[in-house]
Amino acid sequence: MTITVNYTQALRSQFFDITQIGTSKDDLLANSRHHEDALLFLDGGTVVALLPWGEGCKYLHNENDYIDYRGKLIIPGFIDTHLHYPQTEMVGAYGEQLLEWLHTYTFPVESQYKDRSYAAKMSAFFFSQLLSNGTTTALVFGTVHPQSVDVLFSAAEHLSMRIIAGKVMCA
């Protein structure tokens, strides 16, 4: 019997992942998997298989049909559960008492998001920063400007990123 792996792209590298959800640190250790040299097969961005090199190389269309990332470690994307998209450009702003900080830094910056093109530019920057640091899924707090959240969703959809966000109510 011949088995085939249908894929559009293959990556050769070192991989680390967690095979299932656990409820304790012992579960985490038991469910952790590390491959020193393996092939990750993808089909249109969907993982088809992750196999040790010795097994996976049999499924390549030809012997050089993979992108070689040996010497690198590939891990699943990170999930960030608390991000404020309109505060992207003010990360590291001087710390003060909360109300003073909001009035001095946050609200003036956030008011710029009423401009759709500005919000679109910042959405693109926001997602480029997330992806460059390995974050592929996020819970995102938006602004009181509905158009800024619309462009946030559009940017996420364009990148096939998963976000949980909503439109913030105006008072």
Secondary structure, 3 states (H helix, E strand, C coil): CCCCCCCCEEEEEEEEEECCCCCCHHHHHHHEEEEEEEEEEEECCEEEEEEEHHHHHHHCCCCCCCEEEEEEEECCCEEEEEEEHHHHHHCCCCCCCHHHHHHHHHHHHHHHHHCHHHHHHHHHHHHHHHHHCCEEEEEEECCCCHHHHHHHHHHHHHCCCEEECCCCCCC
